[in-house]
Amino acid sequence: MPSSVDATIAEQRIVEAAAVIPSGGGAITGWAALCWLGGTWFQGTNAAGEPLPVDLAMWSDIRQQRGLAICEERLDPREVMEVDGLPVTIPVRSVAFAMRYAANPRDAVAAFDMAAFNDLVSKDELVTYVGLAPREGLSGWTGMPSCRESTGLVDENAWSPREVGTRLGWELDAGLPRPLTNVPVFDRSGNHIGTPDLLDPVAGVAVEYDGAMHLQGARRARDVRREEAFRQVGLECLTVLAGDSSNRPLLARRMIAARERALWLPEDARRWTIQPSPWWIPTLTVAQRRALTESQRARLLRHRAA
């Protein structure tokens, strides 16, 4: 790839990578395909901020080049589409590729969750694709067992990679029952109190991940008011900070302690509910979001654009 390419601009790197693909010879795949298809969270860097190579799925041989990762696994022509002039693999194959080559199962889960954030793929679509692998002779693909195992942990309503890490910490490190993700909470009069990142609906625990953007100005004030509103209806609140991810055992103990402190009220004794008001339009699943009109998407999913 030309040395003049700015490695911080994912789309430019993708265009440059596509230029080396012979006509009909392959396609962009993995994170780069998901980025080109509109995936907000796929910007082609690892956790340290270093650029990832652009993944190419190829039918024809080309020489390895800096900034490219060339894969010669079987590529079905039906799994290639042209988007804005570039050949890319279809979303579900791109997600499966990213999951199969992820550094660890948690990163694999995050790859799916962040593709679902932009409604590029649903869990049913992934399960169907992975389930067809043996029939299509793809079971021997690199990372397929890990991809299949990670599929059981994915979620269609996560809003950030850090939130995914917090959820998996709750499940895998603390060993607690799977929480609900970004489910709106209402009071008994039907008023929307807030939407916590994670909710344990049995014990009554609301978990929020607060990154750097949450610690300043108006954003922090809104977070504090929302936590107070949750506490007023009897929810136990746990705030997870950016640095907590570096000490998983400690965070797991905090999660367990928060659940032990919770009120554990039966549903009919709670002052909160996750049963939405009749006027509420749900956006918890990929199918629900895909069914929205353009005006509804602009209004109800504006937080995703931000």
Rosetta silent file (secondary structure, phi, psi, omega in degrees, C-alpha in Angstrom):
SEQUENCE: MPSSVDATIAEQRIVEAAAVIPSGGGAITGWAALCWLGGTWFQGTNAAGEPLPVDLAMWSDIRQQRGLAICEERLDPREVMEVDGLPVTIPVRSVAFAMRYAANPRDAVAAFDMAAFNDLVSKDELVTYVGLAPREGLSGWTGMPSCRESTGLVDENAWSPREVGTRLGWELDAGLPRPLTNVPVFDRSGNHIGTPDLLDPVAGVAVEYDGAMHLQGARRARDVRREEAFRQVGLECLTVLAGDSSNRPLLARRMIAARERALWLPEDARRWTIQPSPWWIPTLTVAQRRALTESQRARLLRHRAA
SCORE:     score description
SCORE:     0.000 S_00000001
   1 L     0.000  145.078 -179.006    0.000    0.000    0.000 S_00000001
   2 L   -59.462  140.791 -178.069    1.322    3.510   -0.692 S_00000001
   3 L   -69.668  -13.465 -178.349    3.173    5.038    2.245 S_00000001
   4 L   -78.502  -10.533 -178.042    1.184    8.257    1.843 S_00000001
   5 L   -66.303  129.851  177.552   -2.018    6.639    3.103 S_00000001
   6 L   -76.264  111.483 -175.523   -3.128    8.083    6.434 S_00000001
   7 L   -66.813  -11.781  179.827   -3.437    5.033    8.694 S_00000001
   8 L   -85.786  -10.902 -178.940   -5.908    6.890   10.887 S_00000001
   9 L  -103.655  100.924 -173.951   -8.524    7.104    8.122 S_00000001
  10 H   -60.471  -44.994 -176.369  -10.119    3.679    7.876 S_00000001
  11 H   -62.502  -37.622  178.719  -12.098    4.380    4.715 S_00000001
  12 H   -65.545  -41.651  177.730   -9.013    5.599    2.853 S_00000001
  13 H   -62.099  -37.638 -179.976   -7.104    2.479    3.828 S_00000001
  14 H   -66.494  -43.621  178.679  -10.003    0.336    2.588 S_00000001
  15 H   -60.483  -45.065  179.995  -10.106    2.101   -0.780 S_00000001
  16 H   -63.033  -38.820  179.184   -6.351    1.657   -1.204 S_00000001
  17 H   -67.166  -41.824 -179.436   -6.614   -2.022   -0.293 S_00000001
  18 H   -61.901  -26.841 -177.234   -9.469   -2.619   -2.738 S_00000001
  19 L   -65.381  -21.152 -178.830   -7.313   -1.185   -5.516 S_00000001
  20 L   -89.822   -5.681 -179.693   -5.042   -4.246   -5.439 S_00000001
  21 L   -80.508  120.481  175.641   -7.923   -6.700   -5.955 S_00000001
  22 L   -61.214  152.356  179.941   -8.072   -7.863   -9.593 S_00000001
  23 L   -54.435  121.961 -178.844  -11.491   -7.489  -11.207 S_00000001
  24 L    72.202   13.590 -173.253  -13.624  -10.345   -9.902 S_00000001
  25 L   -98.497   -4.660 -178.713  -10.679  -11.629   -7.885 S_00000001
  26 E   165.154 -163.216 -175.966  -11.884  -11.157   -4.323 S_00000001
  27 E  -159.594  157.089  169.882  -13.439   -8.792   -1.818 S_00000001
  28 E   -69.845  141.319  179.025  -12.887   -6.743    1.306 S_00000001
  29 L  -142.106 -172.948  177.180  -13.957   -8.683    4.399 S_00000001
  30 H    60.428 -146.096 -176.079  -13.791   -8.633    8.196 S_00000001
  31 H   -57.965  -35.905 -175.661  -13.699   -5.314   10.060 S_00000001
  32 H   -67.419  -39.924  176.865  -13.035   -3.366    6.858 S_00000001
  33 H   -63.984  -41.423 -179.508  -16.167   -4.673    5.127 S_00000001
  34 H   -66.325  -37.048  174.877  -18.239   -3.852    8.213 S_00000001
  35 H   -62.803  -46.877 -178.192  -16.765   -0.346    8.298 S_00000001
  36 H   -65.138  -28.187  178.862  -17.546    0.171    4.599 S_00000001
  37 L   -83.583    0.462  175.839  -21.085   -1.057    5.200 S_00000001
  38 L   107.819   11.731 -179.802  -21.603    1.625    7.843 S_00000001
  39 L   -70.480  110.301 -175.610  -20.393   -0.034   11.047 S_00000001
  40 L   -56.549  -41.327 -170.675  -19.775    2.829   13.448 S_00000001
  41 L   -89.210    0.981 -177.401  -17.424    0.945   15.736 S_00000001
  42 L  -101.408   88.644 -177.553  -15.213   -0.613   13.035 S_00000001
  43 L  -112.339   11.450  169.762  -12.400    1.890   12.586 S_00000001
  44 L    72.876   31.724  175.386   -9.579   -0.569   12.011 S_00000001
  45 E  -130.177  154.998  176.559   -7.552   -0.208   15.200 S_00000001
  46 L   -89.220 -173.846 -176.183   -6.777   -2.572   18.055 S_00000001
  47 L   -62.055  -24.691  179.262   -7.145   -1.847   21.779 S_00000001
  48 L   -88.516    0.407 -179.691   -3.826    0.020   21.730 S_00000001
  49 L    84.583    8.507 -179.486   -4.976    2.250   18.878 S_00000001
  50 L   -85.710  143.389 -177.415   -2.665    0.603   16.339 S_00000001
  51 E   -66.711  137.093  173.959   -3.981    0.084   12.778 S_00000001
  52 L   -88.834  151.174  174.914   -5.188   -3.374   11.858 S_00000001
  53 L   -67.452  152.030  176.069   -4.459   -4.785    8.416 S_00000001
  54 E   -80.494  124.842 -177.227   -7.291   -4.657    5.885 S_00000001
  55 E   -82.303  130.514  176.725   -8.653   -8.182    5.389 S_00000001
  56 E  -120.853  127.772  171.968   -9.015   -9.399    1.808 S_00000001
  57 E   -97.384  122.045 -168.456  -10.811  -12.607    0.826 S_00000001
  58 E  -123.086  142.823  166.734   -9.302  -13.683   -2.487 S_00000001
  59 L   -91.129  -36.761 -175.912   -9.967  -16.089   -5.326 S_00000001
  60 L  -104.329  159.266 -179.026   -6.763  -15.133   -7.152 S_00000001
  61 L   -81.629  131.990  168.234   -3.210  -14.929   -5.884 S_00000001
  62 L  -134.974  155.352 -177.110   -1.703  -11.552   -5.058 S_00000001
  63 L   -74.426  148.695  176.561    1.488  -10.860   -3.185 S_00000001
  64 L   -63.468  139.857  179.480    1.399   -9.977    0.460 S_00000001
  65 L  -135.702  154.584  178.415    1.698   -6.247    1.074 S_00000001
  66 L   -59.844  133.335  178.588    2.104   -4.061    4.119 S_00000001
  67 L    89.392   -1.047  179.204   -1.254   -3.186    5.607 S_00000001
  68 E  -118.522  149.311  170.975   -3.083   -6.146    4.040 S_00000001
  69 E  -126.285  107.614 -172.559   -4.096   -9.530    5.438 S_00000001
  70 E   -96.395  125.066 -179.819   -4.828  -11.854    2.525 S_00000001
  71 E  -116.825  128.104 -178.645   -7.060  -14.868    3.135 S_00000001
  72 L  -107.674   24.592  172.894   -7.462  -17.588    0.504 S_00000001
  73 L   -63.248  158.756  179.209  -10.257  -19.508    2.198 S_00000001
  74 L   -52.324  131.290  179.854  -13.113  -20.619    0.010 S_00000001
  75 L  -125.405  114.568  179.313  -15.154  -17.610   -1.134 S_00000001
  76 L   -78.928  125.204  179.411  -18.661  -18.121   -2.486 S_00000001
  77 H   -55.698  -26.636  179.699  -19.450  -15.540   -5.210 S_00000001
  78 H   -70.733  -12.302 -179.395  -22.938  -15.239   -3.712 S_00000001
  79 H   -98.744   15.705  178.275  -21.300  -13.805   -0.577 S_00000001
  80 E  -118.153  134.728  177.613  -19.822  -10.825   -2.402 S_00000001
  81 E  -133.764  154.782  176.877  -21.659   -7.550   -2.992 S_00000001
  82 E  -101.059  126.746 -179.516  -20.634   -4.209   -4.476 S_00000001
  83 E  -129.575  117.361 -179.860  -21.099   -1.196   -2.230 S_00000001
  84 L    51.299   41.455  173.969  -20.126    2.269   -3.436 S_00000001
  85 L    86.842   -3.838 -179.301  -17.864    0.751   -6.050 S_00000001
  86 E  -114.370  141.178  174.790  -15.991   -1.686   -3.801 S_00000001
  87 E   -79.798  125.861  177.713  -16.432   -5.467   -3.539 S_00000001
  88 E  -133.563  152.196  175.275  -17.185   -6.508    0.043 S_00000001
  89 E   -76.451  151.750 -177.053  -18.357   -9.742    1.586 S_00000001
  90 L   -59.675  155.904 -173.098  -21.932   -9.768    2.859 S_00000001
  91 H   -52.419  -46.429 -174.171  -22.416   -8.645    6.469 S_00000001
  92 H   -66.245  -36.572  176.898  -22.911  -12.061    8.059 S_00000001
  93 H   -69.024  -39.050  179.608  -19.774  -13.480    6.422 S_00000001
  94 H   -63.011  -42.287  178.138  -17.817  -10.368    7.377 S_00000001
  95 H   -65.073  -46.291  179.383  -18.952  -10.687   11.002 S_00000001
  96 H   -60.307  -38.584  177.342  -18.158  -14.399   11.101 S_00000001
  97 H   -62.311  -48.332  179.625  -14.718  -13.660    9.678 S_00000001
  98 H   -60.564  -38.510  179.400  -14.072  -10.999   12.327 S_00000001
  99 H   -69.739  -41.120 -177.266  -15.242  -13.375   15.040 S_00000001
 100 H   -66.099  -33.947 -177.231  -13.158  -16.290   13.761 S_00000001
 101 L  -101.134   10.099  177.700   -9.968  -14.250   13.663 S_00000001
 102 L   -64.015  151.955 -177.718  -10.598  -12.304   16.898 S_00000001
 103 L   -66.193  -27.714 -178.615   -7.802  -12.369   19.457 S_00000001
 104 L  -159.170  167.108 -177.473  -10.089  -13.917   22.083 S_00000001
 105 H   -58.859  -33.843 -179.204  -13.753  -14.901   22.608 S_00000001
 106 H   -67.083  -39.498  175.961  -14.639  -11.546   24.193 S_00000001
 107 H   -66.359  -33.586  178.047  -13.393   -9.680   21.146 S_00000001
 108 H   -64.688  -43.185  177.511  -15.370  -12.084   18.983 S_00000001
 109 H   -62.277  -43.292 -179.983  -18.560  -11.270   20.882 S_00000001
 110 H   -61.831  -35.245  179.413  -17.821   -7.547   20.587 S_00000001
 111 H   -61.234  -46.238  177.475  -17.424   -7.899   16.806 S_00000001
 112 H   -65.461  -49.639 -174.669  -20.950   -9.244   16.471 S_00000001
 113 H   -56.896  -39.701 -178.272  -22.472   -6.867   19.005 S_00000001
 114 H   -77.337  -23.497  170.991  -21.014   -3.814   17.275 S_00000001
 115 H   -73.024  -38.863  176.936  -22.211   -5.022   13.874 S_00000001
 116 H   -67.003  -26.789  177.659  -25.685   -5.468   15.363 S_00000001
 117 H   -54.624  -38.075  177.530  -25.415   -1.906   16.728 S_00000001
 118 L  -100.649   15.852  175.963  -25.850   -0.729   13.124 S_00000001
 119 L    59.832   29.860  179.109  -28.301   -3.546   12.296 S_00000001
 120 L   -75.687  -28.167 -177.636  -25.873   -5.086    9.816 S_00000001
 121 L  -153.611  147.667  176.322  -26.553   -8.608   11.079 S_00000001
 122 L  -105.892  164.782  177.574  -28.930  -10.347   13.488 S_00000001
 123 H   -64.285  -40.071  178.869  -28.222  -13.220   15.829 S_00000001
 124 H   -59.884  -40.560  179.492  -30.554  -15.466   13.833 S_00000001
 125 H   -65.012  -41.023  178.388  -28.591  -14.683   10.671 S_00000001
 126 H   -66.294  -45.997 -179.268  -25.306  -15.494   12.387 S_00000001
 127 H   -59.800  -42.718  178.721  -26.638  -18.707   13.923 S_00000001
 128 H   -62.827  -44.439 -178.448  -27.978  -19.813   10.537 S_00000001
 129 H   -63.396  -48.344 -179.926  -24.687  -19.016    8.803 S_00000001
 130 H   -65.772  -35.827  179.316  -22.555  -20.819   11.388 S_00000001
 131 H   -66.644  -27.170  179.089  -25.006  -23.721   11.412 S_00000001
 132 L   -81.889   -9.739 -175.412  -24.607  -24.184    7.670 S_00000001
 133 L   -54.616  -48.408 -179.925  -20.821  -24.391    7.953 S_00000001
 134 L   -60.632  -40.839 -178.930  -20.620  -28.211    8.224 S_00000001
 135 L   -64.725  -34.120 -178.503  -22.975  -28.656    5.281 S_00000001
 136 L   -89.484    3.312  179.659  -20.919  -26.232    3.190 S_00000001
 137 L    74.913   28.348 -174.976  -17.638  -27.855    4.173 S_00000001
 138 L  -106.534    4.197 -176.837  -16.503  -24.861    6.213 S_00000001
 139 L   -60.827  -25.899 -179.041  -16.046  -26.503    9.615 S_00000001
 140 L   -82.999   -1.092  177.862  -12.290  -26.566    9.058 S_00000001
 141 L   -58.691  145.188  175.730  -12.071  -22.802    8.696 S_00000001
 142 L   -53.954  128.987  173.116   -9.729  -21.061   11.114 S_00000001
 143 L    76.920    5.345 -177.196  -11.540  -20.111   14.309 S_00000001
 144 H   -63.457  -42.594  177.031  -14.875  -21.716   13.464 S_00000001
 145 H   -60.115  -40.958  178.827  -15.212  -23.571   16.828 S_00000001
 146 H   -65.985  -39.561  177.360  -14.468  -20.323   18.703 S_00000001
 147 H   -61.864  -44.839 -179.091  -16.942  -18.426   16.542 S_00000001
 148 H   -64.054  -40.404  179.569  -19.625  -21.016   17.201 S_00000001
 149 H   -66.890  -40.715 -178.501  -18.957  -20.920   20.943 S_00000001
 150 H   -67.873  -25.169 -178.281  -19.009  -17.111   21.059 S_00000001
 151 H   -57.167  -31.620 -179.910  -22.360  -17.013   19.282 S_00000001
 152 L   -71.008  -10.248 -177.747  -24.045  -18.041   22.524 S_00000001
 153 L  -108.245   -1.801 -173.782  -22.812  -14.864   24.235 S_00000001
 154 L   -75.616  162.747 -178.666  -23.746  -12.244   21.640 S_00000001
 155 L  -143.983  141.440 -176.574  -26.360   -9.542   22.138 S_00000001
 156 L   -89.618   -2.948 -171.838  -28.236   -7.403   19.612 S_00000001
 157 L  -128.106   28.530  174.240  -28.644   -4.305   21.789 S_00000001
 158 L   -80.853  149.192 -174.716  -25.179   -3.351   23.052 S_00000001
 159 L  -112.001   -8.187  178.259  -24.175    0.252   22.490 S_00000001
 160 L  -162.219  155.963  177.665  -20.368    0.219   22.852 S_00000001
 161 H   -60.411  -38.082  179.689  -17.442   -2.217   23.055 S_00000001
 162 H   -64.223  -35.703  177.504  -16.768   -1.231   26.680 S_00000001
 163 H   -65.232  -38.501  176.520  -20.353   -2.041   27.528 S_00000001
 164 H   -60.716  -44.867  178.853  -19.877   -5.478   25.961 S_00000001
 165 H   -60.750  -38.196  178.196  -16.819   -6.009   28.156 S_00000001
 166 H   -65.632  -43.274  179.343  -18.810   -5.037   31.241 S_00000001
 167 H   -62.026  -44.109 -179.087  -21.598   -7.472   30.366 S_00000001
 168 H   -69.043  -30.991  174.313  -19.159  -10.322   29.794 S_00000001
 169 H   -63.539  -40.733  177.535  -17.436   -9.477   33.072 S_00000001
 170 H   -61.406  -44.673 -177.198  -20.800   -9.845   34.821 S_00000001
 171 H   -78.537  -52.169 -168.956  -21.431  -13.213   33.180 S_00000001
 172 H   -87.564  -39.273 -177.328  -17.998  -14.776   32.823 S_00000001
 173 H   -86.532  -46.154  179.633  -15.934  -13.274   35.646 S_00000001
 174 L   -83.707  -17.073  179.061  -18.600  -12.783   38.313 S_00000001
 175 L    68.359   30.657 -176.952  -20.554  -15.855   37.213 S_00000001
 176 L   -97.865  158.678  179.919  -23.880  -14.024   37.495 S_00000001
 177 L   -59.160  148.861 -175.795  -27.039  -14.608   35.423 S_00000001
 178 L   -58.265  128.366  179.137  -27.094  -12.842   32.101 S_00000001
 179 L   -84.863  165.256  172.054  -28.294   -9.235   32.452 S_00000001
 180 E   -82.532  148.132 -174.709  -30.602   -7.353   30.107 S_00000001
 181 E  -112.208  119.885  175.782  -28.898   -4.862   27.815 S_00000001
 182 L    50.697   47.184  176.527  -30.141   -1.280   27.390 S_00000001
 183 L   -94.625  127.235 -179.956  -33.688   -2.111   28.425 S_00000001
 184 L   -66.178  141.851  179.231  -35.766    0.970   29.342 S_00000001
 185 E  -111.861  135.506 -178.077  -36.999    1.190   32.921 S_00000001
 186 E  -121.616  155.777  169.713  -40.345    2.814   33.779 S_00000001
 187 E   -85.306  178.155 -174.346  -42.070    3.821   36.983 S_00000001
 188 L   -72.895   -7.806  174.839  -45.512    2.428   37.812 S_00000001
 189 L   -93.783    1.121  178.622  -47.156    5.436   36.162 S_00000001
 190 L    90.069    7.092  178.909  -45.547    4.549   32.847 S_00000001
 191 L   -82.057  137.599  178.891  -42.913    7.301   32.902 S_00000001
 192 E   -74.683  119.008  179.231  -39.507    6.447   31.446 S_00000001
 193 E   -83.895  -46.188 -177.921  -36.926    6.668   34.232 S_00000001
 194 E   170.551  173.154  179.745  -33.880    5.761   32.206 S_00000001
 195 L  -125.490   96.990 -179.637  -32.114    3.052   30.223 S_00000001
 196 L   -71.647  153.704  177.833  -29.202    1.480   32.114 S_00000001
 197 L   -57.175  -45.425  179.018  -26.407   -0.220   30.216 S_00000001
 198 E  -133.769  148.060  177.447  -27.170   -3.465   32.048 S_00000001
 199 E  -139.085  125.674  169.004  -30.082   -4.507   34.232 S_00000001
 200 E   -91.752  103.394 -173.253  -30.435   -7.494   36.510 S_00000001
 201 L   -77.662  -11.755 -179.651  -34.246   -7.724   36.550 S_00000001
 202 L   -86.880  -53.783 -179.832  -34.362  -10.363   39.286 S_00000001
 203 L   -78.182  -32.989 -176.561  -32.216   -8.751   41.965 S_00000001
 204 L    92.250   55.583  179.955  -32.889   -5.204   40.816 S_00000001
 205 E  -121.782  129.777  173.997  -29.419   -3.922   39.855 S_00000001
 206 E  -106.986  126.073 -178.447  -28.688   -1.218   37.265 S_00000001
 207 E  -114.485  130.779  178.539  -25.121   -1.202   35.923 S_00000001
 208 E  -123.359  135.356  172.041  -23.641    1.757   34.076 S_00000001
 209 E   -96.020  123.562 -179.947  -20.297    1.986   32.292 S_00000001
 210 E  -113.145  104.714  174.230  -18.842    5.495   32.614 S_00000001
 211 L   -84.475 -169.247 -176.182  -16.026    6.273   30.209 S_00000001
 212 H   -59.979  -36.155 -176.488  -14.093    9.526   29.999 S_00000001
 213 H   -68.208  -17.733 -179.006  -16.951   11.346   28.252 S_00000001
 214 H   -83.805   -8.496 -169.821  -19.206   10.656   31.234 S_00000001
 215 H   -96.611    4.427 -174.369  -16.965   12.463   33.698 S_00000001
 216 L  -126.917  147.217  166.112  -17.403   16.011   32.486 S_00000001
 217 H    48.045 -136.112 -173.265  -19.999   18.772   32.483 S_00000001
 218 H   -62.243  -34.826 -179.027  -23.598   18.219   31.453 S_00000001
 219 H   -62.319  -43.799 -179.566  -23.085   14.527   30.689 S_00000001
 220 H   -65.844  -39.405  179.246  -21.937   13.826   34.234 S_00000001
 221 H   -62.387  -41.400  178.268  -24.839   15.820   35.674 S_00000001
 222 H   -64.149  -40.083  179.874  -27.331   13.776   33.635 S_00000001
 223 H   -62.434  -42.078 -179.540  -25.705   10.537   34.792 S_00000001
 224 H   -64.930  -43.956  179.375  -25.973   11.573   38.444 S_00000001
 225 H   -63.469  -39.418  179.695  -29.634   12.532   38.090 S_00000001
 226 H   -66.502  -41.479  177.558  -30.428    9.260   36.371 S_00000001
 227 H   -61.290  -41.284  177.606  -28.690    7.237   39.093 S_00000001
 228 H   -61.816  -39.839  179.213  -30.708    9.107   41.703 S_00000001
 229 H   -64.903  -39.069  177.206  -33.907    8.327   39.801 S_00000001
 230 H   -63.553  -44.069 -178.202  -33.011    4.619   39.714 S_00000001
 231 H   -65.770  -34.612 -178.658  -32.307    4.591   43.448 S_00000001
 232 H   -63.888  -26.940  178.337  -35.576    6.371   44.218 S_00000001
 233 L   -98.276    7.212  172.834  -37.546    3.449   42.755 S_00000001
 234 L    98.796   11.245  177.254  -35.451    0.849   44.593 S_00000001
 235 L   -86.378  134.383  170.776  -32.791   -0.165   42.072 S_00000001
 236 E   -77.415  137.073 -176.107  -29.297   -0.832   43.337 S_00000001
 237 E  -115.557  139.022  175.717  -26.768    1.024   41.135 S_00000001
 238 E  -130.249  124.297  177.593  -23.246    0.023   40.165 S_00000001
 239 E  -104.023  126.825  178.435  -20.970    2.335   38.172 S_00000001
 240 E  -106.520  126.894 -178.829  -18.095    0.757   36.243 S_00000001
 241 E  -100.908  164.183 -174.783  -15.220    3.064   35.282 S_00000001
 242 H   -55.327  -41.142 -176.923  -12.746    2.737   32.437 S_00000001
 243 H   -71.265  -14.086 -177.019   -9.912    1.604   34.695 S_00000001
 244 H   -65.625  -25.958 -176.535  -11.972   -1.211   36.203 S_00000001
 245 H   -67.567  -17.409 -179.560  -11.419   -3.438   33.170 S_00000001
 246 H   -80.643   -9.330  179.523   -7.755   -3.827   34.102 S_00000001
 247 L  -133.304   79.160 -175.430   -8.681   -5.676   37.314 S_00000001
 248 H   -62.377  -41.751  179.474  -11.363   -8.195   36.427 S_00000001
 249 H   -60.441  -41.093  179.647  -11.351  -10.065   39.782 S_00000001
 250 H   -65.315  -43.662  178.906  -11.934   -6.828   41.696 S_00000001
 251 H   -63.295  -39.674  178.312  -14.713   -5.759   39.344 S_00000001
 252 H   -60.541  -40.991  178.838  -16.321   -9.196   39.653 S_00000001
 253 H   -65.671  -37.637  177.298  -16.350   -8.852   43.436 S_00000001
 254 H   -64.349  -39.692  179.356  -17.961   -5.412   43.142 S_00000001
 255 H   -63.788  -45.714  179.610  -20.634   -6.857   40.860 S_00000001
 256 H   -62.454  -42.113 -179.916  -21.388   -9.700   43.267 S_00000001
 257 H   -64.099  -39.617  178.437  -21.542   -7.271   46.200 S_00000001
 258 H   -63.061  -39.582 -179.871  -23.957   -4.988   44.325 S_00000001
 259 H   -68.763  -34.742  178.104  -26.249   -7.913   43.630 S_00000001
 260 H   -69.823  -31.023  179.813  -26.133   -8.951   47.283 S_00000001
 261 H   -76.277  -20.254 -174.189  -27.065   -5.398   48.362 S_00000001
 262 L   -61.583  162.215 -174.278  -30.060   -5.288   46.003 S_00000001
 263 L   -79.232  -25.550  178.167  -33.610   -5.467   47.351 S_00000001
 264 L    55.579   45.210 -177.611  -34.676   -8.625   45.480 S_00000001
 265 L   -81.213  145.823  171.953  -38.306   -7.549   45.523 S_00000001
 266 L   -65.521  156.914 -172.533  -41.026   -9.604   43.849 S_00000001
 267 H   -56.680  -39.219 -176.154  -42.376   -7.965   40.724 S_00000001
 268 H   -75.084   -7.217  178.742  -45.644   -6.845   42.307 S_00000001
 269 H  -104.629   -1.705 -177.294  -43.765   -5.030   45.103 S_00000001
 270 L   -82.463  151.851  173.507  -41.417   -3.046   42.866 S_00000001
 271 L   -96.522    8.928  178.474  -41.765    0.650   42.085 S_00000001
 272 E  -133.618  162.670  179.042  -40.201    0.063   38.684 S_00000001
 273 E  -153.938  156.170  172.762  -40.971   -2.122   35.692 S_00000001
 274 L  -106.509    8.540  174.387  -39.540   -3.039   32.314 S_00000001
 275 L   -78.816  112.112 -173.786  -43.025   -3.439   30.866 S_00000001
 276 L   -71.696  156.571  173.767  -43.206   -0.516   28.416 S_00000001
 277 L   -67.242  156.519 -178.140  -46.112    1.864   28.107 S_00000001
 278 L   -56.948  -29.401 -177.131  -48.422    1.265   25.112 S_00000001
 279 L   -81.402  -10.408 -175.233  -46.984    4.306   23.342 S_00000001
 280 L   -75.402  130.947  177.278  -43.392    3.077   23.627 S_00000001
 281 L   -97.857  113.407 -176.126  -41.787    1.853   20.382 S_00000001
 282 L   -72.778  143.061  177.709  -39.316   -0.944   21.203 S_00000001
 283 L  -135.439   38.229 -173.430  -35.849   -0.941   19.619 S_00000001
 284 L   -83.450  -21.749 -175.116  -34.255   -3.834   21.494 S_00000001
 285 L  -122.915  161.875  176.106  -33.615   -6.154   18.542 S_00000001
 286 H   -60.580  -42.181 -179.680  -32.221   -5.870   15.041 S_00000001
 287 H   -61.526  -42.449  179.187  -35.607   -6.900   13.635 S_00000001
 288 H   -64.314  -40.630 -178.670  -37.400   -4.168   15.584 S_00000001
 289 H   -72.686  -37.294  177.660  -34.943   -1.508   14.431 S_00000001
 290 H   -64.440  -25.787 -177.861  -35.002   -2.648   10.809 S_00000001
 291 L   -81.846   -8.498 -179.356  -38.792   -2.290   10.874 S_00000001
 292 L   -69.569  150.036  171.398  -38.634    1.403   11.841 S_00000001
 293 L   -75.115  167.533  179.383  -39.446    4.097    9.331 S_00000001
 294 H   -60.656  -41.346  179.548  -36.722    6.580    8.417 S_00000001
 295 H   -66.403  -37.710  177.705  -38.301    9.258   10.602 S_00000001
 296 H   -66.045  -41.071  178.541  -38.557    6.814   13.509 S_00000001
 297 H   -61.299  -44.241 -179.092  -34.911    5.824   13.092 S_00000001
 298 H   -61.798  -35.550 -176.609  -33.833    9.457   13.103 S_00000001
 299 H   -85.576  -45.725 -172.007  -35.787   10.105   16.289 S_00000001
 300 H   -85.984  -22.734 -176.889  -35.418    6.879   18.246 S_00000001
 301 L  -113.169   21.604 -176.455  -31.849    5.946   17.303 S_00000001
 302 H   -64.297  -27.986  178.093  -30.281    9.395   17.377 S_00000001
 303 H   -64.508  -27.326  179.578  -28.073    8.339   20.299 S_00000001
 304 H   -73.331  -36.697  176.783  -26.463    5.792   17.980 S_00000001
 305 H   -62.769  -33.202  179.283  -25.556    8.471   15.453 S_00000001
 306 L   -72.465    0.000    0.000  -23.813   10.336   18.262 S_00000001
